[in-house]
Amino acid sequence: MTTDLDTSGLKCPLPVLKAKKALRAMEAGEEISVTATDPSTMTDFPEYCANAGHALLQASESNGVFLFRIRKSG
């Protein structure tokens, strides 16, 4: 199961905080796709995943829109 979370228009630290809250409600192994427009998320999400132990499966940017796919750790 993949959850989609749109944090477009939100500034740091809200995209990561909203993803963290969504991940808390998910089971280990489930994935979340996060869409963001704040450029700092390209630093924030890899750092958050490394600290929390989640797998960052994708971190990409296209026309100012950032997409992250994260698998919750077990």
C-alpha positions in Angstrom: 0.0 0.0 0.0 1.3 3.5 -0.9 0.0 6.6 0.8 0.1 9.9 -1.1 0.9 13.1 0.8 0.8 16.5 -0.9 2.7 19.2 1.0 2.9 21.7 -1.9 3.1 25.2 -0.6 4.3 24.3 2.8 7.7 25.5 4.1 10.3 23.7 6.2 9.8 22.0 8.6 6.1 21.2 7.8 6.6 18.8 4.9 8.8 16.5 7.0 6.6 16.9 10.1 3.5 15.9 8.1 5.3 12.9 6.6 6.5 11.8 10.0 2.9 11.9 11.3 1.7 9.9 8.4 4.5 7.3 8.8 3.6 6.8 12.4 0.1 5.6 11.3 1.6 3.2 8.8 2.8 -0.4 9.1 6.4 -1.4 8.5 7.2 -1.9 4.8 4.4 0.4 3.6 5.4 3.3 1.4 4.5 7.0 1.3 4.9 9.3 -1.7 5.4 12.9 -0.7 5.1 15.9 -3.1 6.7 19.2 -2.0 7.6 22.6 -3.4 10.1 23.7 -0.7 13.6 23.3 -2.1 15.0 22.6 1.4 13.1 19.2 1.3 15.9 17.9 -0.9 18.1 18.1 2.2 15.5 17.5 4.9 14.0 14.3 3.7 17.3 12.4 3.2 18.4 13.6 6.6 15.1 12.6 8.3 15.1 9.1 6.7 18.7 8.5 7.7 18.0 9.5 11.3 14.7 7.6 11.5 15.9 4.5 9.7 13.4 4.7 6.9 14.4 3.8 3.3 14.4 6.8 0.9 13.5 5.1 -2.3 13.2 8.2 -4.5 14.2 11.8 -4.3 13.6 13.7 -7.5 12.8 17.2 -8.8 10.9 18.3 -11.9 9.9 22.0 -12.6 10.2 23.0 -8.9 8.2 20.0 -7.7 10.0 17.5 -5.4 8.9 13.9 -5.1 10.0 11.6 -2.3 9.1 7.9 -1.9 9.8 6.5 1.5 9.4 2.9 2.9 8.7 2.7 6.6 11.2 0.8 8.6 10.3 -2.2 10.7 
